[in-house]
Amino acid sequence: MTSRVVGEYAGLFALLLFILAATLKACKLRLPADEVWLESLGPEADPASRAEVELPVGVTDRRGQFVCGLEAGDFRVFENGRVQSINSFKRENLPVTVGLVLDTSDSMRTKHAEVFAALFSFLESINPRDEFLIVNFSDRNSLRSPSNIEFTDSLERLEQLIRCHPLEGETALRDAVLLAMERVKSGSRERKTLVIITDGNDNASRVGCDEVLKAAGKSSIPIHSLEIVDDAAQGGDSSEFLAQLAEITGGTAHIAQYTDEISERGRQIARELHEQYTLVYRSTNPGSHGNFRTIRVVAETSVQSKLFVRTRIGYTV
Protein backbone atom coordinates (compact mmCIF):
# COMPACT_ATOMS: atom_id res chain seq x y z
CA MET A 1 0.00 0.00 0.00
CA THR A 2 1.48 3.31 -1.05
CA SER A 3 2.06 6.16 1.34
CA ARG A 4 -0.56 8.16 -0.54
CA VAL A 5 -3.27 5.55 0.08
CA VAL A 6 -2.29 5.29 3.76
CA GLY A 7 -2.57 9.04 4.07
CA GLU A 8 -6.04 9.02 2.51
CA TYR A 9 -7.22 6.27 4.92
CA ALA A 10 -5.79 8.17 7.88
CA GLY A 11 -7.56 11.33 6.80
CA LEU A 12 -10.85 9.47 6.36
CA PHE A 13 -10.50 7.84 9.80
CA ALA A 14 -9.86 11.20 11.43
CA LEU A 15 -12.94 12.63 9.73
CA LEU A 16 -15.07 9.76 11.01
CA LEU A 17 -13.79 10.29 14.55
CA PHE A 18 -14.63 14.00 14.32
CA ILE A 19 -18.18 13.25 13.13
CA LEU A 20 -18.70 10.66 15.87
CA ALA A 21 -17.50 13.03 18.59
CA ALA A 22 -19.75 15.82 17.32
CA THR A 23 -22.73 13.46 17.21
CA LEU A 24 -22.16 12.30 20.80
CA LYS A 25 -21.81 15.88 21.97
CA ALA A 26 -25.05 16.85 20.25
CA CYS A 27 -26.86 13.90 21.84
CA LYS A 28 -25.61 14.88 25.26
CA LEU A 29 -26.76 18.45 24.77
CA ARG A 30 -30.23 17.19 23.96
CA LEU A 31 -30.50 15.38 27.30
CA PRO A 32 -32.97 16.94 29.75
CA ALA A 33 -31.25 19.14 32.31
CA ASP A 34 -31.88 16.80 35.23
CA GLU A 35 -30.46 13.80 33.31
CA VAL A 36 -27.30 15.73 32.42
CA TRP A 37 -26.94 16.64 36.10
CA LEU A 38 -27.40 13.04 37.14
CA GLU A 39 -24.89 11.85 34.51
CA SER A 40 -22.32 14.32 35.81
CA LEU A 41 -22.73 13.04 39.36
CA GLY A 42 -22.51 9.35 38.50
CA PRO A 43 -24.70 6.37 39.37
CA GLU A 44 -24.75 7.02 43.14
CA ALA A 45 -26.20 10.51 42.84
CA ASP A 46 -29.94 9.86 42.66
CA PRO A 47 -31.30 13.03 44.35
CA ALA A 48 -34.33 11.12 45.63
CA SER A 49 -32.02 9.06 47.82
CA ARG A 50 -30.22 12.16 49.17
CA ALA A 51 -33.30 13.93 50.56
CA GLU A 52 -32.94 15.45 54.03
CA VAL A 53 -36.10 14.80 56.03
CA GLU A 54 -37.14 16.78 59.11
CA LEU A 55 -39.60 15.15 61.50
CA PRO A 56 -41.50 16.91 64.29
CA VAL A 57 -42.11 14.14 66.83
CA GLY A 58 -44.45 14.11 69.81
CA VAL A 59 -44.21 11.31 72.37
CA THR A 60 -46.83 10.34 74.96
CA ASP A 61 -47.15 7.55 77.51
CA ARG A 62 -50.07 5.18 78.17
CA ARG A 63 -51.95 7.94 80.03
CA GLY A 64 -51.58 10.40 77.18
CA GLN A 65 -49.01 12.53 79.03
CA PHE A 66 -46.15 14.06 77.04
CA VAL A 67 -42.80 12.38 77.63
CA CYS A 68 -39.86 14.76 78.00
CA GLY A 69 -36.12 14.22 78.38
CA LEU A 70 -35.61 11.60 75.68
CA GLU A 71 -32.29 11.32 73.82
CA ALA A 72 -31.53 10.62 70.17
CA GLY A 73 -30.64 7.02 71.03
CA ASP A 74 -34.19 6.45 72.31
CA PHE A 75 -35.58 6.82 68.76
CA ARG A 76 -35.51 4.62 65.68
CA VAL A 77 -36.64 5.93 62.29
CA PHE A 78 -37.86 3.71 59.45
CA GLU A 79 -38.46 4.89 55.89
CA ASN A 80 -40.21 2.38 53.64
CA GLY A 81 -39.26 -0.17 56.29
CA ARG A 82 -35.54 0.62 56.14
CA VAL A 83 -33.74 1.94 59.25
CA GLN A 84 -32.39 5.49 58.86
CA SER A 85 -29.55 7.17 60.78
CA ILE A 86 -30.56 10.27 62.76
CA ASN A 87 -28.21 13.12 61.78
CA SER A 88 -29.67 15.84 63.97
CA PHE A 89 -31.71 15.77 67.17
CA LYS A 90 -33.30 18.65 69.06
CA ARG A 91 -35.28 18.57 72.26
CA GLU A 92 -38.69 20.04 73.02
CA ASN A 93 -39.75 23.64 73.70
CA LEU A 94 -37.86 25.40 70.94
CA PRO A 95 -39.43 28.68 69.76
CA VAL A 96 -41.92 28.31 66.92
CA THR A 97 -43.21 30.45 64.06
CA VAL A 98 -46.96 29.90 64.28
CA GLY A 99 -49.21 30.61 61.32
CA LEU A 100 -52.64 31.30 62.88
CA VAL A 101 -55.24 30.58 60.19
CA LEU A 102 -58.43 32.18 61.50
CA ASP A 103 -61.83 31.74 59.91
CA THR A 104 -63.48 35.18 59.83
CA SER A 105 -66.36 34.27 57.53
CA ASP A 106 -69.98 35.13 58.28
CA SER A 107 -70.66 31.57 59.51
CA MET A 108 -68.30 32.22 62.46
CA ARG A 109 -70.39 35.14 63.75
CA THR A 110 -72.32 33.02 66.25
CA LYS A 111 -69.06 31.40 67.45
CA HIS A 112 -67.16 34.64 68.05
CA ALA A 113 -66.88 34.18 71.83
CA GLU A 114 -65.74 30.58 71.44
CA VAL A 115 -63.03 31.60 68.96
CA PHE A 116 -61.57 34.09 71.43
CA ALA A 117 -61.76 31.52 74.22
CA ALA A 118 -59.73 29.11 72.08
CA LEU A 119 -57.23 31.75 70.99
CA PHE A 120 -56.47 33.17 74.38
CA SER A 121 -56.27 29.77 76.03
CA PHE A 122 -53.76 28.90 73.35
CA LEU A 123 -51.78 32.12 73.82
CA GLU A 124 -51.59 31.62 77.61
CA SER A 125 -49.48 28.51 77.05
CA ILE A 126 -47.05 29.65 74.36
CA ASN A 127 -43.31 30.14 74.55
CA PRO A 128 -42.52 33.88 74.98
CA ARG A 129 -40.03 33.55 72.11
CA ASP A 130 -42.66 32.35 69.62
CA GLU A 131 -43.67 34.58 66.72
CA PHE A 132 -46.96 34.70 64.86
CA LEU A 133 -48.33 35.25 61.41
CA ILE A 134 -52.08 35.94 61.20
CA VAL A 135 -53.99 34.73 58.16
CA ASN A 136 -57.58 35.93 58.61
CA PHE A 137 -59.74 34.51 55.87
CA SER A 138 -63.27 34.44 54.56
CA ASP A 139 -63.58 34.38 50.77
CA ARG A 140 -60.72 34.50 48.27
CA ASN A 141 -60.61 38.29 48.19
CA SER A 142 -59.75 38.37 51.91
CA LEU A 143 -56.47 36.62 51.12
CA ARG A 144 -55.21 39.37 48.84
CA SER A 145 -52.78 41.20 51.10
CA PRO A 146 -49.45 42.99 50.59
CA SER A 147 -46.39 40.83 49.96
CA ASN A 148 -44.73 42.42 53.02
CA ILE A 149 -45.80 39.79 55.55
CA GLU A 150 -46.09 40.90 59.16
CA PHE A 151 -44.77 38.54 61.82
CA THR A 152 -45.04 39.58 65.43
CA ASP A 153 -44.01 38.30 68.85
CA SER A 154 -46.03 41.00 70.63
CA LEU A 155 -49.22 39.65 72.20
CA GLU A 156 -50.70 43.15 72.17
CA ARG A 157 -50.14 43.49 68.44
CA LEU A 158 -51.40 39.96 67.92
CA GLU A 159 -54.66 40.77 69.68
CA GLN A 160 -55.09 43.85 67.47
CA LEU A 161 -54.61 41.77 64.32
CA ILE A 162 -57.12 39.20 65.55
CA ARG A 163 -59.82 41.66 66.60
CA CYS A 164 -59.61 44.07 63.68
CA HIS A 165 -61.00 41.76 61.01
CA PRO A 166 -64.79 41.84 60.39
CA LEU A 167 -66.78 38.60 60.31
CA GLU A 168 -68.30 38.49 56.84
CA GLY A 169 -68.29 36.68 53.52
CA GLU A 170 -68.01 33.07 52.49
CA THR A 171 -65.33 30.55 53.51
CA ALA A 172 -62.21 29.72 51.48
CA LEU A 173 -60.59 27.37 53.98
CA ARG A 174 -58.43 25.32 51.57
CA ASP A 175 -57.14 28.44 49.81
CA ALA A 176 -56.15 29.93 53.17
CA VAL A 177 -54.30 26.78 54.29
CA LEU A 178 -52.34 26.61 51.05
CA LEU A 179 -51.40 30.30 51.31
CA ALA A 180 -50.43 30.02 54.98
CA MET A 181 -48.20 26.99 54.34
CA GLU A 182 -46.17 29.07 51.92
CA ARG A 183 -46.08 32.27 53.95
CA VAL A 184 -45.08 30.73 57.28
CA LYS A 185 -41.82 29.56 55.69
CA SER A 186 -40.62 33.18 55.88
CA GLY A 187 -40.71 33.12 59.68
CA SER A 188 -37.50 33.51 61.65
CA ARG A 189 -38.00 30.71 64.20
CA GLU A 190 -36.44 27.32 63.68
CA ARG A 191 -39.70 25.43 63.87
CA LYS A 192 -42.77 26.26 61.78
CA THR A 193 -46.38 25.19 62.27
CA LEU A 194 -49.94 26.09 61.35
CA VAL A 195 -52.89 26.33 63.74
CA ILE A 196 -56.30 26.51 62.06
CA ILE A 197 -59.43 27.69 63.88
CA THR A 198 -62.60 27.26 61.83
CA ASP A 199 -66.12 25.89 61.79
CA GLY A 200 -65.00 23.36 59.20
CA ASN A 201 -67.11 24.59 56.29
CA ASP A 202 -65.71 25.57 52.89
CA ASN A 203 -67.87 27.09 50.17
CA ALA A 204 -65.50 29.42 48.31
CA SER A 205 -62.10 27.78 47.76
CA ARG A 206 -60.55 27.68 44.33
CA VAL A 207 -58.21 24.78 45.10
CA GLY A 208 -59.32 21.25 45.93
CA CYS A 209 -58.47 19.00 48.86
CA ASP A 210 -56.04 16.90 46.81
CA GLU A 211 -53.90 19.90 45.87
CA VAL A 212 -53.59 21.06 49.48
CA LEU A 213 -52.89 17.55 50.78
CA LYS A 214 -50.20 17.07 48.13
CA ALA A 215 -48.49 20.32 49.18
CA ALA A 216 -48.74 19.27 52.84
CA GLY A 217 -47.10 15.93 51.99
CA LYS A 218 -44.07 17.76 50.60
CA SER A 219 -43.82 20.09 53.60
CA SER A 220 -42.24 19.58 57.02
CA ILE A 221 -44.78 21.91 58.68
CA PRO A 222 -47.13 20.26 61.21
CA ILE A 223 -50.74 21.40 60.85
CA HIS A 224 -53.04 21.50 63.89
CA SER A 225 -56.70 22.39 63.71
CA LEU A 226 -59.52 23.23 66.09
CA GLU A 227 -62.94 22.90 64.54
CA ILE A 228 -65.65 24.74 66.48
CA VAL A 229 -69.01 23.15 65.73
CA ASP A 230 -72.66 23.23 66.74
CA ASP A 231 -72.84 19.44 66.86
CA ALA A 232 -69.60 17.69 67.84
CA ALA A 233 -70.97 14.36 66.62
CA GLN A 234 -71.19 15.62 63.03
CA GLY A 235 -68.55 18.29 62.52
CA GLY A 236 -68.31 20.43 59.39
CA ASP A 237 -67.96 19.39 55.78
CA SER A 238 -64.15 19.73 56.03
CA SER A 239 -63.66 17.54 59.12
CA GLU A 240 -62.18 14.69 57.10
CA PHE A 241 -59.90 17.10 55.21
CA LEU A 242 -58.58 18.58 58.48
CA ALA A 243 -58.00 15.10 59.89
CA GLN A 244 -56.04 14.13 56.77
CA LEU A 245 -53.90 17.27 57.05
CA ALA A 246 -53.05 16.35 60.63
CA GLU A 247 -52.20 12.75 59.76
CA ILE A 248 -49.99 13.66 56.80
CA THR A 249 -48.05 16.37 58.64
CA GLY A 250 -47.83 14.97 62.17
CA GLY A 251 -50.26 17.51 63.59
CA THR A 252 -53.57 17.05 65.38
CA ALA A 253 -57.23 17.66 64.54
CA HIS A 254 -59.64 18.63 67.33
CA ILE A 255 -63.40 19.07 67.26
CA ALA A 256 -65.09 20.94 70.12
CA GLN A 257 -68.50 22.41 70.87
CA TYR A 258 -68.64 24.00 74.30
CA THR A 259 -66.56 26.91 75.60
CA ASP A 260 -64.75 24.99 78.36
CA GLU A 261 -63.90 22.18 75.97
CA ILE A 262 -62.74 24.67 73.34
CA SER A 263 -60.46 26.42 75.83
CA GLU A 264 -58.89 23.13 76.89
CA ARG A 265 -58.25 22.19 73.23
CA GLY A 266 -56.49 25.53 72.73
CA ARG A 267 -54.16 24.80 75.65
CA GLN A 268 -53.60 21.27 74.39
CA ILE A 269 -52.50 22.49 70.96
CA ALA A 270 -50.02 24.89 72.60
CA ARG A 271 -48.52 21.99 74.55
CA GLU A 272 -48.33 19.87 71.41
CA LEU A 273 -46.33 22.59 69.65
CA HIS A 274 -43.66 22.78 72.32
CA GLU A 275 -43.44 19.39 73.97
CA GLN A 276 -41.99 17.64 70.97
CA TYR A 277 -38.66 16.70 69.41
CA THR A 278 -37.14 17.33 66.00
CA LEU A 279 -35.36 14.48 64.21
CA VAL A 280 -33.48 14.96 60.95
CA TYR A 281 -32.16 12.17 58.73
CA ARG A 282 -30.86 11.84 55.18
CA SER A 283 -32.76 9.21 53.26
CA THR A 284 -30.82 6.18 52.03
CA ASN A 285 -33.69 4.88 49.91
CA PRO A 286 -33.39 4.94 46.13
CA GLY A 287 -36.38 6.20 44.24
CA SER A 288 -37.71 8.70 41.76
CA HIS A 289 -39.43 12.04 42.13
CA GLY A 290 -43.16 11.93 42.79
CA ASN A 291 -43.02 8.79 44.92
CA PHE A 292 -44.54 8.71 48.41
CA ARG A 293 -42.35 7.28 51.17
CA THR A 294 -43.77 5.98 54.42
CA ILE A 295 -42.23 6.94 57.77
CA ARG A 296 -42.46 5.17 61.11
CA VAL A 297 -40.76 6.35 64.30
CA VAL A 298 -40.36 4.15 67.39
CA ALA A 299 -39.43 5.50 70.84
CA GLU A 300 -38.51 3.41 73.85
CA THR A 301 -36.27 3.60 76.89
CA SER A 302 -35.01 1.06 79.39
CA VAL A 303 -37.88 1.95 81.73
CA GLN A 304 -40.59 2.85 79.18
CA SER A 305 -40.99 0.31 76.42
CA LYS A 306 -44.51 1.34 75.39
CA LEU A 307 -44.44 4.93 74.14
CA PHE A 308 -46.74 6.44 71.54
CA VAL A 309 -45.22 8.56 68.77
CA ARG A 310 -46.96 11.14 66.60
CA THR A 311 -45.20 12.33 63.45
CA ARG A 312 -45.63 12.58 59.69
CA ILE A 313 -46.82 9.39 58.05
CA GLY A 314 -44.50 10.02 55.12
CA TYR A 315 -43.53 12.48 52.43
CA THR A 316 -43.47 12.93 48.69
CA VAL A 317 -40.03 13.18 47.08
Secondary structure, 3 states (H helix, E strand, C coil): CCHHHHHHHHHHHHHHHHHHHHHHHHHHHCCCHHHHHHHHHCCCCCHHHHCEEEEEEEEECCCCCECCCCCHHHEEEEECCEEECEEEEECCCCCEEEEEEEECCHHHHHHHHHHHHHHHHHHHCCCCCCEEEEEEECCHHHHCCCCCCCEECCHHHHHHHHHCCCCCCCCCHHHHHHHHHHHHHHCCCCEEEEEEEECCCCCCCCCCHHHHHHHHHHCCCCEEEEEECCCCCCCCCCHHHHHHHHHHHCCCEEEECCHHHHHHHHHHHHHHHHCCEEEEEECCCCCCCCCEEEEEEEECCCCCCCCEEECCCEEEC
